[in-house]
Amino acid sequence: MYNIEFQKRGLPHAHFLIILCNEYKLLTPESYNRIICAELPYSNKEAHLHSVVVHHMIHGPCGHLNPSNPCMKKQQYVSFKSTESINTIMRNPMIRKTMLTEFFVMNQTNEDAQQLNLLYKEFPQYFVRSTS
């Protein structure tokens, strides 16, 4: 099961629900940190993986390397220090609030959302998320 949403001036973003057998489940933040990385693989160490990632990138680098990138509207982009653990990142209240989590909160607490009884993909047609 998956959902594609469009964020940051139309760039696609996907949420996947993947159900794993118990023996393969990641149960701790450390488990995730061992296998998930948001950095480009080094071309001299993992040439094939680097070429696959670069080939499928929708846009180039963000930030000062490419200030006119579509994701840089009003200088809004997500960045984490490479030394930060997933625990530190997830303690940030603004990081914890995603469109998906806010969809759940609104359906529990907002009468309009409850009456509309929207699917997740329909939600942005009626509600706008404030990032401030």
Secondary structure, 3 states (H helix, E strand, C coil): CEEEEEECCCEEEEEECCCCCHHHCCCCHHHHHHHCCCCCCCCCCCHHHHHHHHHHCCCCCCHHHCCCCHHHHHHCCCCCCCCCCHHHHHHCHHHHCCHHHHHHHHHHHCHHHHHHCCCHHHHHHCCCCCCC
